[in-house]
Amino acid sequence: MVVEEIKDTKMFDFLARSSKLFTLVINEFALSDYISNLIRKLPSKSNLIFSFNEEYKKEIENFGNFNIVTFGFQEKADFQATDVIFNGRTNFKINYRGNTVPIWLDKICDEKEIKIALAAACVGAIFNLNLVEVSQSFQK
């Protein structure tokens, strides 16, 4: 489930309960009561993907039995963007579990758009796409 703001928590609850592989992506957030409550509602074995923040990750790990995947520019992020270059378009590398794959985006992007691409790569990995396939999908 990828949304800007979840206004209907009943729909969230329904989707979380009925999905076989529920995945919640949070791009930027402060660990507010609202966000904490959503995360606590995640069923076990679901996926939570969020922009890396070491303090939040430690706290969230105590919320439940779900898979946590992080992304960002920090070294401890599961999906880390490095070597960002802007030269008429944007290219950077994604580092994940010792693997590095280059990503090319046809336009110049800002940090927020790079994080969105990282979040998409996280989702791809959860659905068993390898990083090369993810990289190629950005070309389309």
C-alpha positions as CSV (number, residue, x, y, z in Angstrom):
1,M,0.0,0.0,0.0
2,V,1.5,3.3,-1.1
3,V,-0.4,6.4,-0.1
4,E,0.4,10.0,0.7
5,E,-1.9,9.9,3.7
6,I,-4.1,7.1,4.9
7,K,-7.5,8.8,5.6
8,D,-9.5,5.6,5.9
9,T,-8.0,3.5,8.6
10,K,-10.7,0.9,8.2
11,M,-9.6,0.4,4.6
12,F,-6.0,0.1,5.8
13,D,-7.0,-2.5,8.4
14,F,-9.0,-4.5,5.7
15,L,-6.1,-4.4,3.2
16,A,-3.6,-5.4,5.9
17,R,-5.6,-8.4,7.0
18,S,-6.6,-9.6,3.5
19,S,-3.3,-9.2,1.6
20,K,-1.0,-12.1,1.2
21,L,2.1,-10.0,1.1
22,F,1.1,-6.6,2.7
23,T,3.8,-4.0,2.1
24,L,3.6,-0.5,3.6
25,V,6.0,2.1,2.3
26,I,6.7,5.3,4.3
27,N,8.9,7.7,2.4
28,E,9.4,10.5,4.9
29,F,8.0,10.6,8.4
30,A,8.4,11.5,12.0
31,L,7.4,8.7,14.3
32,S,4.2,10.3,15.4
33,D,1.4,8.5,17.3
34,Y,-0.5,8.2,14.0
35,I,2.4,6.5,12.1
36,S,3.2,4.3,15.2
37,N,-0.4,3.1,15.3
38,L,-0.4,2.2,11.6
39,I,2.8,0.3,12.0
40,R,1.5,-1.6,15.1
41,K,-1.5,-2.7,13.0
42,L,0.8,-4.5,10.5
43,P,0.1,-8.2,10.5
44,S,3.1,-10.5,11.1
45,K,5.1,-11.4,8.1
46,S,4.1,-8.2,6.3
47,N,6.7,-5.7,5.1
48,L,7.5,-2.2,6.2
49,I,9.7,-0.1,4.0
50,F,10.9,3.4,5.2
51,S,13.5,6.0,4.8
52,F,16.3,5.0,7.1
53,N,16.5,6.6,10.5
54,E,18.5,4.6,13.0
55,E,16.6,5.8,16.0
56,Y,13.2,5.0,14.5
57,K,14.4,1.6,13.2
58,K,15.4,0.6,16.8
59,E,12.0,1.7,18.1
60,I,10.0,0.1,15.3
61,E,11.8,-3.2,15.6
62,N,9.9,-3.6,18.9
63,F,6.5,-3.0,17.4
64,G,5.8,-6.4,15.8
65,N,7.0,-9.4,13.8
66,F,7.3,-7.9,10.3
67,N,10.1,-7.5,7.8
68,I,11.8,-4.1,7.9
69,V,13.6,-2.8,4.8
70,T,15.2,0.7,4.9
71,F,16.5,3.0,2.2
72,G,18.5,6.2,2.0
73,F,21.9,7.7,1.6
74,Q,23.2,6.5,5.0
75,E,25.6,3.6,5.1
76,K,23.4,1.5,7.4
77,A,20.4,1.7,5.1
78,D,19.5,-1.6,3.5
79,F,19.2,0.1,0.1
80,Q,21.8,2.8,0.0
81,A,22.2,5.4,-2.8
82,T,25.8,6.3,-3.5
83,D,27.8,8.1,-6.2
84,V,25.0,10.4,-7.3
85,I,25.9,12.3,-10.4
86,F,23.8,15.0,-12.2
87,N,24.9,15.4,-15.8
88,G,21.8,16.3,-17.8
89,R,20.2,13.3,-16.2
90,T,20.7,11.5,-12.9
91,N,22.7,8.4,-12.2
92,F,23.6,6.8,-8.9
93,K,24.4,3.4,-7.5
94,I,22.2,1.2,-5.3
95,N,24.1,-0.9,-2.8
96,Y,22.2,-3.8,-1.3
97,R,23.6,-6.8,0.5
98,G,27.1,-6.3,-1.1
99,N,25.7,-5.9,-4.6
100,T,25.9,-2.6,-6.5
101,V,23.8,-1.7,-9.5
102,P,23.9,1.6,-11.4
103,I,20.6,3.4,-11.9
104,W,20.0,6.0,-14.7
105,L,17.1,8.3,-14.6
106,D,16.4,10.4,-17.8
107,K,15.9,13.6,-15.9
108,I,17.7,15.5,-13.2
109,C,16.1,14.5,-9.9
110,D,16.4,15.8,-6.4
111,E,17.1,13.8,-3.2
112,K,13.3,13.1,-2.7
113,E,13.0,11.5,-6.2
114,I,16.1,9.4,-5.6
115,K,14.5,8.2,-2.4
116,I,11.3,7.3,-4.2
117,A,13.4,5.2,-6.7
118,L,15.1,3.5,-3.7
119,A,11.7,2.7,-2.2
120,A,10.6,1.2,-5.5
121,A,13.8,-0.9,-5.5
122,C,12.9,-2.2,-2.1
123,V,9.5,-3.2,-3.3
124,G,11.0,-4.9,-6.3
125,A,13.4,-6.9,-4.0
126,I,10.5,-8.0,-1.8
127,F,8.7,-9.3,-4.9
128,N,11.9,-11.2,-5.9
129,L,13.1,-8.9,-8.7
130,N,16.9,-8.7,-8.8
131,L,18.6,-5.3,-8.8
132,V,19.5,-5.6,-12.5
133,E,15.8,-6.0,-13.3
134,V,15.0,-3.1,-11.1
135,S,17.6,-1.0,-12.8
136,Q,16.3,-1.9,-16.2
137,S,12.7,-1.1,-15.2
138,F,13.8,2.5,-14.5
139,Q,14.8,2.8,-18.2
140,K,11.2,2.1,-19.3
